[in-house]
Amino acid sequence: AFLFVICCCYTGVDLTLVSRMPPSVTFEQSSAQVVKDGTKEVTIDCSHDDSNLQYMLWYQHKPGSGSMSLIGYSVLNGEPNYEVQFKDRFQIKSGMQKGSLIIPTANLSDSAVYFCAASTQ
């Protein structure tokens, strides 16, 4: 069986701050991945070019679901914060303008589209 982990980018900023934000922020995220069930580790990398964005957030969108679920977020120089249902399954690593979402042992239930976003708050 195969697990499909598809990666996409999403730019997320607080709309009240748009007037103070640069006109565009460039995001780069790992390309789509097809992962076999039982793979030891899957890493999805994300980076952006705006040093004002200190929060990196990670979302999961399951096939057939109408909404995205927040996995967790990291704040510059802080420990990651996870939603309860993801705390034991995922790891978030982050630096100044780049971060990673790690699935230590991927399985079929992790099949989803994963998004990174960044924000000032």
Secondary structure, DSSP 8 states (H G I E B T S, - for coil): -EEEEEEEE-----GGGGGGS-S---EEE---EEEETT-S-EEEEEEES-TT--EEEEEEE-TT-SS-EEEEEEETTS--EE-GGGTTT-EEEE-SSEEEEEESS--GGG-EEEEEEEE--
